[in-house]
Structure formats: C-alpha cells, structure tokens
Amino acid sequence: MKLTATLRRQGIGVISATSAKSLKAQMRQANNLKIARAVIIGDDEVKAGTAILRDMLTSQQETVKLSDLHDVLK
C-alpha cells in the first residue's frame, strides 16, 4: 500500500493488516501487541480521503485527512 510505504519512509512504524480478519479481530490483535494508536481506512474513508485514528488505550476515535496523517502521528 502506498500510504504504508510513505509513513515508513517518514519514520513511522506501520503494521498493515489487510487480511480477511474482522475489524474487531484486528483491534484485538492491536491490543495484544500493545499498539498505542491504530489507523483505520475502509472504503468510505478511501472515497473521502480520510482515516480514522483510534487511541487504543482510551478507545477515542477521530477522523483525520490522509494528507494530515503524518503530522498527527508524529
């Protein structure tokens, strides 16, 4: 995925989960790996040019523009 490669080049650690697992299973895996934040991009987000940024500790979510994602993740 182009976004994954771009974020990695910018020094942001990325684990890409594009498997057939459900979103719930992927969030459970992120919790097990002690991931602090998850970026969720589904079909609707792709169309809108956005991503959902989820804080895995508080379960708070916010929608961010893909173009702003690097700055938000720094």
All heavy atoms as a GROMACS GRO file, in nm:
protein
  559
    1MET      N    1   0.085  -0.117   0.000
    1MET     CA    2   0.000   0.000   0.000
    1MET      C    3   0.090   0.124   0.000
    1MET      O    4   0.186   0.132   0.074
    1MET     CB    5  -0.093  -0.006   0.122
    1MET     CG    6  -0.183   0.112   0.135
    1MET     SD    7  -0.289   0.094   0.280
    1MET     CE    8  -0.444   0.125   0.205
    2LYS      N    9   0.056   0.219  -0.081
    2LYS     CA   10   0.136   0.340  -0.095
    2LYS      C   11   0.147   0.419   0.036
    2LYS      O   12   0.254   0.467   0.071
    2LYS     CB   13   0.076   0.426  -0.206
    2LYS     CG   14   0.158   0.546  -0.241
    2LYS     CD   15   0.094   0.622  -0.356
    2LYS     CE   16   0.174   0.746  -0.388
    2LYS     NZ   17   0.116   0.823  -0.496
    3LEU      N   18   0.036   0.431   0.109
    3LEU     CA   19   0.038   0.505   0.235
    3LEU      C   20   0.131   0.440   0.336
    3LEU      O   21   0.207   0.509   0.405
    3LEU     CB   22  -0.104   0.514   0.292
    3LEU     CG   23  -0.118   0.584   0.427
    3LEU    CD1   24  -0.070   0.728   0.419
    3LEU    CD2   25  -0.260   0.578   0.476
    4THR      N   26   0.129   0.309   0.344
    4THR     CA   27   0.217   0.237   0.436
    4THR      C   28   0.362   0.268   0.406
    4THR      O   29   0.440   0.300   0.497
    4THR     CB   30   0.192   0.085   0.423
    4THR    OG1   31   0.055   0.058   0.454
    4THR    CG2   32   0.281   0.007   0.517
    5ALA      N   33   0.400   0.261   0.280
    5ALA     CA   34   0.539   0.289   0.241
    5ALA      C   35   0.576   0.433   0.272
    5ALA      O   36   0.687   0.460   0.321
    5ALA     CB   37   0.558   0.260   0.092
    6THR      N   38   0.487   0.525   0.246
    6THR     CA   39   0.513   0.667   0.273
    6THR      C   40   0.536   0.691   0.422
    6THR      O   41   0.632   0.759   0.460
    6THR     CB   42   0.395   0.754   0.223
    6THR    OG1   43   0.380   0.736   0.082
    6THR    CG2   44   0.420   0.901   0.253
    7LEU      N   45   0.450   0.636   0.506
    7LEU     CA   46   0.466   0.654   0.652
    7LEU      C   47   0.596   0.592   0.701
    7LEU      O   48   0.664   0.650   0.785
    7LEU     CB   49   0.345   0.596   0.726
    7LEU     CG   50   0.213   0.671   0.707
    7LEU    CD1   51   0.098   0.593   0.770
    7LEU    CD2   52   0.220   0.812   0.761
    8ARG      N   53   0.631   0.476   0.649
    8ARG     CA   54   0.757   0.412   0.690
    8ARG      C   55   0.877   0.498   0.651
    8ARG      O   56   0.972   0.511   0.728
    8ARG     CB   57   0.768   0.273   0.629
    8ARG     CG   58   0.679   0.172   0.697
    8ARG     CD   59   0.695   0.035   0.637
    8ARG     NE   60   0.610  -0.060   0.708
    8ARG     CZ   61   0.549  -0.162   0.650
    8ARG    NH1   62   0.565  -0.185   0.521
    8ARG    NH2   63   0.475  -0.242   0.722
    9ARG      N   64   0.874   0.555   0.531
    9ARG     CA   65   0.984   0.643   0.488
    9ARG      C   66   0.996   0.765   0.579
    9ARG      O   67   1.103   0.821   0.596
    9ARG     CB   68   0.963   0.690   0.343
    9ARG     CG   69   1.012   0.590   0.240
    9ARG     CD   70   1.020   0.652   0.101
    9ARG     NE   71   0.899   0.720   0.057
    9ARG     CZ   72   0.795   0.661  -0.002
    9ARG    NH1   73   0.796   0.531  -0.024
    9ARG    NH2   74   0.690   0.730  -0.038
   10GLN      N   75   0.884   0.807   0.638
   10GLN     CA   76   0.883   0.922   0.726
   10GLN      C   77   0.915   0.885   0.870
   10GLN      O   78   0.904   0.966   0.961
   10GLN     CB   79   0.747   0.993   0.716
   10GLN     CG   80   0.722   1.051   0.579
   10GLN     CD   81   0.580   1.102   0.560
   10GLN    OE1   82   0.488   1.066   0.634
   10GLN    NE2   83   0.561   1.185   0.461
   11GLY      N   84   0.954   0.758   0.892
   11GLY     CA   85   0.998   0.716   1.024
   11GLY      C   86   0.888   0.670   1.118
   11GLY      O   87   0.910   0.657   1.238
   12ILE      N   88   0.769   0.643   1.065
   12ILE     CA   89   0.658   0.598   1.148
   12ILE      C   90   0.643   0.447   1.132
   12ILE      O   91   0.633   0.397   1.020
   12ILE     CB   92   0.528   0.672   1.108
   12ILE    CG1   93   0.544   0.822   1.135
   12ILE    CG2   94   0.409   0.615   1.183
   12ILE    CD1   95   0.434   0.907   1.080
   13GLY      N   96   0.643   0.376   1.243
   13GLY     CA   97   0.627   0.231   1.240
   13GLY      C   98   0.487   0.192   1.195
   13GLY      O   99   0.389   0.250   1.242
   14VAL      N  100   0.478   0.096   1.105
   14VAL     CA  101   0.350   0.057   1.047
   14VAL      C  102   0.338  -0.095   1.042
   14VAL      O  103   0.431  -0.163   1.000
   14VAL     CB  104   0.335   0.113   0.903
   14VAL    CG1  105   0.206   0.066   0.839
   14VAL    CG2  106   0.345   0.263   0.901
   15ILE      N  107   0.224  -0.145   1.086
   15ILE     CA  108   0.187  -0.284   1.065
   15ILE      C  109   0.060  -0.279   0.982
   15ILE      O  110  -0.041  -0.222   1.025
   15ILE     CB  111   0.161  -0.359   1.196
   15ILE    CG1  112   0.285  -0.361   1.283
   15ILE    CG2  113   0.111  -0.500   1.168
   15ILE    CD1  114   0.262  -0.416   1.422
   16SER      N  115   0.063  -0.336   0.865
   16SER     CA  116  -0.052  -0.334   0.776
   16SER      C  117  -0.133  -0.461   0.793
   16SER      O  118  -0.080  -0.571   0.783
   16SER     CB  119  -0.003  -0.321   0.631
   16SER     OG  120  -0.112  -0.315   0.544
   17ALA      N  121  -0.261  -0.446   0.820
   17ALA     CA  122  -0.350  -0.562   0.838
   17ALA      C  123  -0.453  -0.562   0.727
   17ALA      O  124  -0.556  -0.495   0.737
   17ALA     CB  125  -0.417  -0.555   0.975
   18THR      N  126  -0.424  -0.632   0.622
   18THR     CA  127  -0.516  -0.637   0.508
   18THR      C  128  -0.577  -0.775   0.492
   18THR      O  129  -0.624  -0.810   0.386
   18THR     CB  130  -0.444  -0.597   0.378
   18THR    OG1  131  -0.332  -0.685   0.361
   18THR    CG2  132  -0.396  -0.454   0.384
   19SER      N  133  -0.576  -0.853   0.599
   19SER     CA  134  -0.626  -0.990   0.592
   19SER      C  135  -0.778  -0.994   0.595
   19SER      O  136  -0.844  -0.891   0.606
   19SER     CB  137  -0.570  -1.071   0.709
   19SER     OG  138  -0.625  -1.022   0.830
   20ALA      N  139  -0.830  -1.114   0.589
   20ALA     CA  140  -0.975  -1.133   0.590
   20ALA      C  141  -1.032  -1.128   0.732
   20ALA      O  142  -1.151  -1.150   0.751
   20ALA     CB  143  -1.009  -1.265   0.524
   21LYS      N  144  -0.947  -1.100   0.832
   21LYS     CA  145  -0.996  -1.091   0.970
   21LYS      C  146  -1.093  -0.974   0.983
   21LYS      O  147  -1.080  -0.872   0.917
   21LYS     CB  148  -0.880  -1.068   1.066
   21LYS     CG  149  -0.788  -1.184   1.083
   21LYS     CD  150  -0.680  -1.149   1.185
   21LYS     CE  151  -0.580  -1.259   1.200
   21LYS     NZ  152  -0.475  -1.222   1.296
   22SER      N  153  -1.187  -0.989   1.075
   22SER     CA  154  -1.281  -0.881   1.102
   22SER      C  155  -1.208  -0.764   1.167
   22SER      O  156  -1.099  -0.781   1.225
   22SER     CB  157  -1.393  -0.929   1.194
   22SER     OG  158  -1.342  -0.954   1.324
   23LEU      N  159  -1.268  -0.647   1.160
   23LEU     CA  160  -1.209  -0.529   1.224
   23LEU      C  161  -1.194  -0.552   1.374
   23LEU      O  162  -1.092  -0.516   1.433
   23LEU     CB  163  -1.293  -0.404   1.196
   23LEU     CG  164  -1.244  -0.275   1.257
   23LEU    CD1  165  -1.103  -0.241   1.208
   23LEU    CD2  166  -1.339  -0.161   1.225
   24LYS      N  167  -1.294  -0.615   1.434
   24LYS     CA  168  -1.287  -0.644   1.578
   24LYS      C  169  -1.166  -0.732   1.610
   24LYS      O  170  -1.094  -0.706   1.707
   24LYS     CB  171  -1.416  -0.712   1.622
   24LYS     CG  172  -1.423  -0.739   1.770
   24LYS     CD  173  -1.558  -0.797   1.809
   24LYS     CE  174  -1.566  -0.823   1.958
   24LYS     NZ  175  -1.698  -0.874   1.996
   25ALA      N  176  -1.142  -0.833   1.528
   25ALA     CA  177  -1.027  -0.922   1.550
   25ALA      C  178  -0.896  -0.846   1.531
   25ALA      O  179  -0.800  -0.868   1.605
   25ALA     CB  180  -1.034  -1.041   1.454
   26GLN      N  181  -0.893  -0.756   1.435
   26GLN     CA  182  -0.772  -0.677   1.412
   26GLN      C  183  -0.746  -0.581   1.528
   26GLN      O  184  -0.631  -0.562   1.569
   26GLN     CB  185  -0.783  -0.601   1.280
   26GLN     CG  186  -0.779  -0.693   1.160
   26GLN     CD  187  -0.797  -0.618   1.030
   26GLN    OE1  188  -0.736  -0.513   1.010
   26GLN    NE2  189  -0.880  -0.671   0.942
   27MET      N  190  -0.850  -0.522   1.586
   27MET     CA  191  -0.834  -0.434   1.701
   27MET      C  192  -0.788  -0.514   1.823
   27MET      O  193  -0.704  -0.468   1.900
   27MET     CB  194  -0.964  -0.360   1.733
   27MET     CG  195  -1.008  -0.260   1.627
   27MET     SD  196  -0.891  -0.123   1.605
   27MET     CE  197  -0.810  -0.173   1.455
   28ARG      N  198  -0.839  -0.635   1.839
   28ARG     CA  199  -0.796  -0.722   1.948
   28ARG      C  200  -0.647  -0.756   1.932
   28ARG      O  201  -0.571  -0.754   2.028
   28ARG     CB  202  -0.882  -0.848   1.949
   28ARG     CG  203  -0.868  -0.932   2.072
   28ARG     CD  204  -0.971  -1.045   2.086
   28ARG     NE  205  -1.014  -1.106   1.961
   28ARG     CZ  206  -1.137  -1.093   1.908
   28ARG    NH1  207  -1.228  -1.020   1.968
   28ARG    NH2  208  -1.167  -1.153   1.795
   29GLN      N  209  -0.605  -0.784   1.809
   29GLN     CA  210  -0.464  -0.812   1.783
   29GLN      C  211  -0.378  -0.690   1.815
   29GLN      O  212  -0.270  -0.703   1.875
   29GLN     CB  213  -0.444  -0.853   1.637
   29GLN     CG  214  -0.301  -0.887   1.604
   29GLN     CD  215  -0.282  -0.926   1.458
   29GLN    OE1  216  -0.366  -0.899   1.374
   29GLN    NE2  217  -0.171  -0.991   1.429
   30ALA      N  218  -0.424  -0.572   1.778
   30ALA     CA  219  -0.350  -0.449   1.809
   30ALA      C  220  -0.336  -0.432   1.960
   30ALA      O  221  -0.229  -0.394   2.010
   30ALA     CB  222  -0.420  -0.328   1.747
   31ASN      N  223  -0.441  -0.460   2.035
   31ASN     CA  224  -0.434  -0.453   2.180
   31ASN      C  225  -0.333  -0.553   2.235
   31ASN      O  226  -0.254  -0.520   2.324
   31ASN     CB  227  -0.571  -0.480   2.243
   31ASN     CG  228  -0.655  -0.356   2.253
   31ASN    OD1  229  -0.604  -0.246   2.270
   31ASN    ND2  230  -0.785  -0.373   2.240
   32ASN      N  231  -0.333  -0.674   2.182
   32ASN     CA  232  -0.239  -0.776   2.227
   32ASN      C  233  -0.095  -0.737   2.199
   32ASN      O  234  -0.004  -0.773   2.275
   32ASN     CB  235  -0.270  -0.911   2.162
   32ASN     CG  236  -0.399  -0.972   2.212
   32ASN    OD1  237  -0.447  -0.938   2.320
   32ASN    ND2  238  -0.457  -1.061   2.133
   33LEU      N  239  -0.073  -0.663   2.092
   33LEU     CA  240   0.061  -0.616   2.055
   33LEU      C  241   0.099  -0.486   2.125
   33LEU      O  242   0.206  -0.431   2.103
   33LEU     CB  243   0.071  -0.599   1.903
   33LEU     CG  244   0.062  -0.728   1.821
   33LEU    CD1  245   0.051  -0.696   1.673
   33LEU    CD2  246   0.182  -0.817   1.849
   34LYS      N  247   0.009  -0.435   2.209
   34LYS     CA  248   0.030  -0.309   2.284
   34LYS      C  249   0.051  -0.190   2.189
   34LYS      O  250   0.132  -0.101   2.215
   34LYS     CB  251   0.150  -0.321   2.379
   34LYS     CG  252   0.143  -0.439   2.473
   34LYS     CD  253   0.037  -0.420   2.577
   34LYS     CE  254   0.050  -0.529   2.684
   34LYS     NZ  255  -0.071  -0.598   2.711
   35ILE      N  256  -0.024  -0.190   2.080
   35ILE     CA  257  -0.020  -0.079   1.985
   35ILE      C  258  -0.093   0.040   2.047
   35ILE      O  259  -0.204   0.026   2.098
   35ILE     CB  260  -0.088  -0.120   1.852
   35ILE    CG1  261  -0.021  -0.244   1.791
   35ILE    CG2  262  -0.093  -0.004   1.754
   35ILE    CD1  263   0.122  -0.226   1.750
   36ALA      N  264  -0.032   0.157   2.046
   36ALA     CA  265  -0.092   0.275   2.109
   36ALA      C  266  -0.203   0.336   2.023
   36ALA      O  267  -0.307   0.378   2.075
   36ALA     CB  268   0.015   0.380   2.135
   37ARG      N  269  -0.182   0.340   1.891
   37ARG     CA  270  -0.280   0.402   1.801
   37ARG      C  271  -0.297   0.316   1.677
   37ARG      O  272  -0.201   0.259   1.627
   37ARG     CB  273  -0.236   0.542   1.760
   37ARG     CG  274  -0.231   0.637   1.878
   37ARG     CD  275  -0.188   0.774   1.838
   37ARG     NE  276  -0.044   0.770   1.807
   37ARG     CZ  277   0.025   0.875   1.770
   37ARG    NH1  278  -0.034   0.991   1.758
   37ARG    NH2  279   0.153   0.865   1.745
   38ALA      N  280  -0.419   0.312   1.629
   38ALA     CA  281  -0.449   0.238   1.506
   38ALA      C  282  -0.509   0.335   1.405
   38ALA      O  283  -0.587   0.424   1.441
   38ALA     CB  284  -0.546   0.125   1.534
   39VAL      N  285  -0.472   0.317   1.281
   39VAL     CA  286  -0.531   0.393   1.171
   39VAL      C  287  -0.621   0.299   1.094
   39VAL      O  288  -0.578   0.192   1.050
   39VAL     CB  289  -0.422   0.451   1.078
   39VAL    CG1  290  -0.484   0.523   0.961
   39VAL    CG2  291  -0.329   0.544   1.156
   40ILE      N  292  -0.746   0.337   1.082
   40ILE     CA  293  -0.846   0.254   1.015
   40ILE      C  294  -0.888   0.322   0.887
   40ILE      O  295  -0.932   0.438   0.889
   40ILE     CB  296  -0.968   0.231   1.106
   40ILE    CG1  297  -0.924   0.171   1.240
   40ILE    CG2  298  -1.073   0.146   1.036
   40ILE    CD1  299  -1.029   0.177   1.349
   41ILE      N  300  -0.872   0.251   0.776
   41ILE     CA  301  -0.910   0.307   0.646
   41ILE      C  302  -0.994   0.203   0.574
   41ILE      O  303  -0.944   0.099   0.532
   41ILE     CB  304  -0.787   0.343   0.560
   41ILE    CG1  305  -0.697   0.440   0.636
   41ILE    CG2  306  -0.831   0.401   0.427
   41ILE    CD1  307  -0.566   0.469   0.565
   42GLY      N  308  -1.122   0.231   0.563
   42GLY     CA  309  -1.215   0.144   0.490
   42GLY      C  310  -1.255   0.210   0.358
   42GLY      O  311  -1.200   0.314   0.320
   43ASP      N  312  -1.350   0.150   0.291
   43ASP     CA  313  -1.395   0.202   0.162
   43ASP      C  314  -1.445   0.347   0.171
   43ASP      O  315  -1.413   0.430   0.086
   43ASP     CB  316  -1.506   0.114   0.104
   43ASP     CG  317  -1.456  -0.023   0.063
   43ASP    OD1  318  -1.334  -0.039   0.040
   43ASP    OD2  319  -1.539  -0.116   0.055
   44ASP      N  320  -1.523   0.377   0.275
   44ASP     CA  321  -1.576   0.513   0.291
   44ASP      C  322  -1.464   0.614   0.312
   44ASP      O  323  -1.468   0.725   0.259
   44ASP     CB  324  -1.674   0.520   0.408
   44ASP     CG  325  -1.803   0.443   0.382
   44ASP    OD1  326  -1.833   0.414   0.263
   44ASP    OD2  327  -1.873   0.411   0.479
   45GLU      N  328  -1.363   0.575   0.390
   45GLU     CA  329  -1.250   0.665   0.416
   45GLU      C  330  -1.169   0.688   0.289
   45GLU      O  331  -1.124   0.800   0.263
   45GLU     CB  332  -1.162   0.609   0.527
   45GLU     CG  333  -1.224   0.615   0.666
   45GLU     CD  334  -1.328   0.506   0.691
   45GLU    OE1  335  -1.322   0.400   0.627
   45GLU    OE2  336  -1.416   0.530   0.776
   46VAL      N  337  -1.151   0.584   0.211
   46VAL     CA  338  -1.077   0.600   0.085
   46VAL      C  339  -1.148   0.701  -0.004
   46VAL      O  340  -1.085   0.792  -0.060
   46VAL     CB  341  -1.061   0.463   0.012
   46VAL    CG1  342  -1.008   0.482  -0.128
   46VAL    CG2  343  -0.969   0.371   0.092
   47LYS      N  344  -1.279   0.687  -0.017
   47LYS     CA  345  -1.358   0.780  -0.100
   47LYS      C  346  -1.349   0.923  -0.051
   47LYS      O  347  -1.345   1.017  -0.130
   47LYS     CB  348  -1.504   0.736  -0.105
   47LYS     CG  349  -1.527   0.610  -0.183
   47LYS     CD  350  -1.672   0.567  -0.176
   47LYS     CE  351  -1.690   0.429  -0.238
   47LYS     NZ  352  -1.825   0.379  -0.217
   48ALA      N  353  -1.345   0.939   0.082
   48ALA     CA  354  -1.343   1.073   0.142
   48ALA      C  355  -1.203   1.129   0.159
   48ALA      O  356  -1.186   1.246   0.193
   48ALA     CB  357  -1.413   1.070   0.278
   49GLY      N  358  -1.100   1.046   0.138
   49GLY     CA  359  -0.962   1.092   0.159
   49GLY      C  360  -0.929   1.112   0.306
   49GLY      O  361  -0.851   1.200   0.342
   50THR      N  362  -0.990   1.030   0.390
   50THR     CA  363  -0.970   1.042   0.535
   50THR      C  364  -0.930   0.908   0.595
   50THR      O  365  -0.929   0.805   0.527
   50THR     CB  366  -1.099   1.090   0.605
   50THR    OG1  367  -1.202   0.993   0.584
   50THR    CG2  368  -1.144   1.225   0.554
   51ALA      N  369  -0.899   0.911   0.723
   51ALA     CA  370  -0.870   0.789   0.801
   51ALA      C  371  -0.926   0.810   0.940
   51ALA      O  372  -0.943   0.923   0.986
   51ALA     CB  373  -0.720   0.765   0.808
   52ILE      N  374  -0.955   0.701   1.006
   52ILE     CA  375  -0.997   0.707   1.146
   52ILE      C  376  -0.875   0.675   1.230
   52ILE      O  377  -0.811   0.572   1.211
   52ILE     CB  378  -1.110   0.607   1.175
   52ILE    CG1  379  -1.233   0.642   1.091
   52ILE    CG2  380  -1.143   0.606   1.324
   52ILE    CD1  381  -1.341   0.537   1.095
   53LEU      N  382  -0.842   0.764   1.321
   53LEU     CA  383  -0.730   0.744   1.412
   53LEU      C  384  -0.788   0.704   1.547
   53LEU      O  385  -0.865   0.779   1.607
   53LEU     CB  386  -0.647   0.871   1.424
   53LEU     CG  387  -0.525   0.864   1.514
   53LEU    CD1  388  -0.426   0.761   1.461
   53LEU    CD2  389  -0.458   1.000   1.523
   54ARG      N  390  -0.754   0.586   1.593
   54ARG     CA  391  -0.809   0.533   1.719
   54ARG      C  392  -0.699   0.521   1.823
   54ARG      O  393  -0.597   0.458   1.800
   54ARG     CB  394  -0.873   0.396   1.695
   54ARG     CG  395  -0.930   0.333   1.820
   54ARG     CD  396  -0.990   0.197   1.788
   54ARG     NE  397  -1.039   0.130   1.906
   54ARG     CZ  398  -1.164   0.136   1.951
   54ARG    NH1  399  -1.253   0.207   1.884
   54ARG    NH2  400  -1.200   0.072   2.058
   55ASP      N  401  -0.722   0.582   1.938
   55ASP     CA  402  -0.634   0.567   2.053
   55ASP      C  403  -0.674   0.436   2.120
   55ASP      O  404  -0.786   0.422   2.169
   55ASP     CB  405  -0.653   0.685   2.149
   55ASP     CG  406  -0.559   0.679   2.267
   55ASP    OD1  407  -0.550   0.571   2.331
   55ASP    OD2  408  -0.496   0.781   2.297
   56MET      N  409  -0.585   0.339   2.119
   56MET     CA  410  -0.618   0.206   2.167
   56MET      C  411  -0.631   0.201   2.320
   56MET      O  412  -0.694   0.110   2.371
   56MET     CB  413  -0.514   0.105   2.119
   56MET     CG  414  -0.508   0.091   1.968
   56MET     SD  415  -0.665   0.043   1.892
   56MET     CE  416  -0.679  -0.125   1.951
   57LEU      N  417  -0.576   0.297   2.391
   57LEU     CA  418  -0.587   0.298   2.537
   57LEU      C  419  -0.721   0.354   2.583
   57LEU      O  420  -0.782   0.303   2.676
   57LEU     CB  421  -0.472   0.377   2.598
   57LEU     CG  422  -0.332   0.322   2.573
   57LEU    CD1  423  -0.227   0.416   2.630
   57LEU    CD2  424  -0.318   0.183   2.632
   58THR      N  425  -0.767   0.461   2.517
   58THR     CA  426  -0.891   0.527   2.558
   58THR      C  427  -1.011   0.492   2.471
   58THR      O  428  -1.123   0.528   2.505
   58THR     CB  429  -0.873   0.680   2.555
   58THR    OG1  430  -0.854   0.721   2.418
   58THR    CG2  431  -0.756   0.724   2.640
   59SER      N  432  -0.986   0.428   2.358
   59SER     CA  433  -1.089   0.395   2.258
   59SER      C  434  -1.148   0.518   2.190
   59SER      O  435  -1.250   0.508   2.122
   59SER     CB  436  -1.201   0.309   2.318
   59SER     OG  437  -1.150   0.186   2.364
   60GLN      N  438  -1.086   0.634   2.210
   60GLN     CA  439  -1.131   0.755   2.142
   60GLN      C  440  -1.091   0.749   1.995
   60GLN      O  441  -0.983   0.700   1.962
   60GLN     CB  442  -1.070   0.880   2.207
   60GLN     CG  443  -1.112   0.902   2.349
   60GLN     CD  444  -1.257   0.945   2.360
   60GLN    OE1  445  -1.313   1.006   2.270
   60GLN    NE2  446  -1.319   0.912   2.472
   61GLN      N  447  -1.177   0.798   1.909
   61GLN     CA  448  -1.150   0.799   1.766
   61GLN      C  449  -1.172   0.938   1.710
   61GLN      O  450  -1.257   1.012   1.759
   61GLN     CB  451  -1.243   0.702   1.692
   61GLN     CG  452  -1.223   0.559   1.727
   61GLN     CD  453  -1.309   0.465   1.644
   61GLN    OE1  454  -1.288   0.346   1.653
   61GLN    NE2  455  -1.403   0.512   1.565
   62GLU      N  456  -1.093   0.971   1.609
   62GLU     CA  457  -1.112   1.096   1.538
   62GLU      C  458  -1.086   1.072   1.390
   62GLU      O  459  -1.007   0.986   1.353
   62GLU     CB  460  -1.021   1.207   1.591
   62GLU     CG  461  -0.873   1.184   1.568
   62GLU     CD  462  -0.787   1.298   1.618
   62GLU    OE1  463  -0.807   1.412   1.572
   62GLU    OE2  464  -0.699   1.272   1.701
   63THR      N  465  -1.153   1.149   1.308
   63THR     CA  466  -1.132   1.141   1.163
   63THR      C  467  -1.030   1.246   1.124
   63THR      O  468  -1.042   1.362   1.165
   63THR     CB  469  -1.265   1.164   1.089
   63THR    OG1  470  -1.358   1.063   1.130
   63THR    CG2  471  -1.245   1.156   0.939
   64VAL      N  472  -0.930   1.203   1.046
   64VAL     CA  473  -0.826   1.296   1.000
   64VAL      C  474  -0.811   1.281   0.848
   64VAL      O  475  -0.835   1.175   0.793
   64VAL     CB  476  -0.690   1.270   1.069
   64VAL    CG1  477  -0.700   1.294   1.218
   64VAL    CG2  478  -0.640   1.130   1.043
   65LYS      N  479  -0.770   1.389   0.786
   65LYS     CA  480  -0.741   1.385   0.643
   65LYS      C  481  -0.614   1.302   0.621
   65LYS      O  482  -0.520   1.310   0.701
   65LYS     CB  483  -0.719   1.525   0.588
   65LYS     CG  484  -0.840   1.612   0.590
   65LYS     CD  485  -0.806   1.749   0.533
   65LYS     CE  486  -0.926   1.842   0.541
   65LYS     NZ  487  -0.895   1.976   0.490
   66LEU      N  488  -0.612   1.225   0.514
   66LEU     CA  489  -0.492   1.146   0.484
   66LEU      C  490  -0.370   1.235   0.469
   66LEU      O  491  -0.260   1.198   0.510
   66LEU     CB  492  -0.513   1.062   0.358
   66LEU     CG  493  -0.608   0.944   0.371
   66LEU    CD1  494  -0.627   0.877   0.236
   66LEU    CD2  495  -0.559   0.845   0.475
   67SER      N  496  -0.389   1.353   0.415
   67SER     CA  497  -0.277   1.445   0.396
   67SER      C  498  -0.221   1.495   0.529
   67SER      O  499  -0.106   1.539   0.535
   67SER     CB  500  -0.320   1.563   0.308
   67SER     OG  501  -0.428   1.633   0.368
   68ASP      N  502  -0.298   1.488   0.636
   68ASP     CA  503  -0.254   1.532   0.769
   68ASP      C  504  -0.206   1.418   0.857
   68ASP      O  505  -0.159   1.441   0.969
   68ASP     CB  506  -0.369   1.603   0.842
   68ASP     CG  507  -0.414   1.730   0.773
   68ASP    OD1  508  -0.335   1.787   0.694
   68ASP    OD2  509  -0.529   1.773   0.796
   69LEU      N  510  -0.217   1.296   0.809
   69LEU     CA  511  -0.190   1.179   0.892
   69LEU      C  512  -0.048   1.178   0.950
   69LEU      O  513  -0.031   1.153   1.069
   69LEU     CB  514  -0.216   1.052   0.811
   69LEU     CG  515  -0.225   0.922   0.888
   69LEU    CD1  516  -0.330   0.931   1.000
   69LEU    CD2  517  -0.259   0.808   0.796
   70HIS      N  518   0.050   1.208   0.870
   70HIS     CA  519   0.189   1.207   0.920
   70HIS      C  520   0.206   1.304   1.036
   70HIS      O  521   0.264   1.269   1.139
   70HIS     CB  522   0.288   1.241   0.808
   70HIS     CG  523   0.427   1.257   0.858
   70HIS    ND1  524   0.483   1.381   0.880
   70HIS    CD2  525   0.520   1.166   0.897
   70HIS    CE1  526   0.606   1.364   0.926
   70HIS    NE2  527   0.630   1.235   0.939
   71ASP      N  528   0.153   1.425   1.022
   71ASP     CA  529   0.168   1.525   1.129
   71ASP      C  530   0.096   1.481   1.257
   71ASP      O  531   0.146   1.505   1.367
   71ASP     CB  532   0.114   1.660   1.083
   71ASP     CG  533   0.200   1.721   0.972
   71ASP    OD1  534   0.322   1.691   0.968
   71ASP    OD2  535   0.145   1.796   0.890
   72VAL      N  536  -0.017   1.418   1.243
   72VAL     CA  537  -0.093   1.373   1.359
   72VAL      C  538  -0.022   1.256   1.430
   72VAL      O  539  -0.024   1.247   1.552
   72VAL     CB  540  -0.236   1.329   1.316
   72VAL    CG1  541  -0.311   1.268   1.431
   72VAL    CG2  542  -0.312   1.448   1.261
   73LEU      N  543   0.045   1.172   1.354
   73LEU     CA  544   0.112   1.055   1.411
   73LEU      C  545   0.249   1.085   1.469
   73LEU      O  546   0.303   1.003   1.543
   73LEU     CB  547   0.126   0.944   1.306
   73LEU     CG  548  -0.006   0.881   1.262
   73LEU    CD1  549   0.018   0.786   1.146
   73LEU    CD2  550  -0.073   0.810   1.377
   74LYS      N  551   0.308   1.200   1.439
   74LYS     CA  552   0.441   1.232   1.489
   74LYS      C  553   0.444   1.236   1.639
   74LYS      O  554   0.357   1.263   1.708
   74LYS     CB  555   0.490   1.367   1.437
   74LYS     CG  556   0.540   1.360   1.297
   74LYS     CD  557   0.637   1.470   1.266
   74LYS     CE  558   0.574   1.601   1.229
   74LYS     NZ  559   0.662   1.703   1.187
   0.00000   0.00000   0.00000
